[in-house]
Amino acid sequence: MKTVKASEFKAKCLQLMNEVTDSGDSIIIKNGQPVAQLSPIVSRPATLAGCHKSKIGIAGDIVGTLGEPWDAECSSC
């Protein structure tokens, strides 16, 4: 976590906000002692439905056979 003086923060505020947005890291602002923390906002999905979209994938064939024989006929039919 990066630490900057209040005077430096005042001079480079927009640059530091862009840095926090790009890196995701927080910055501590101090004026002799720590007085504030600049952190990125973490957005959360409104619902759980679709929150893992494009993060989970299927590897391999999920509809193919496993290579083991099985009897698909119903014995009670």
Phi, psi and omega in degrees: 000129183277146177238134178230153176284155181300322180294322177292320178299318180299320182284329187238030186307305183296321178296318180292324176295319176296322179297317178295319179297316183288317186272331184082001180269152178273159176233131176268131178253127182231148176230073189090311175225160181301130181238338182205163177228128177259115184231152176287151176278129179264115181273143179242147178293151180295324178226167178283338181296119177085005184289342178256015181302132181066013176251341181241135180230163178262126179252120178094188183265115182265353180247354181282174180282159178269354180090007180251138179289148176208156183258113183270354181278142180276126182281341181263001182278000000 
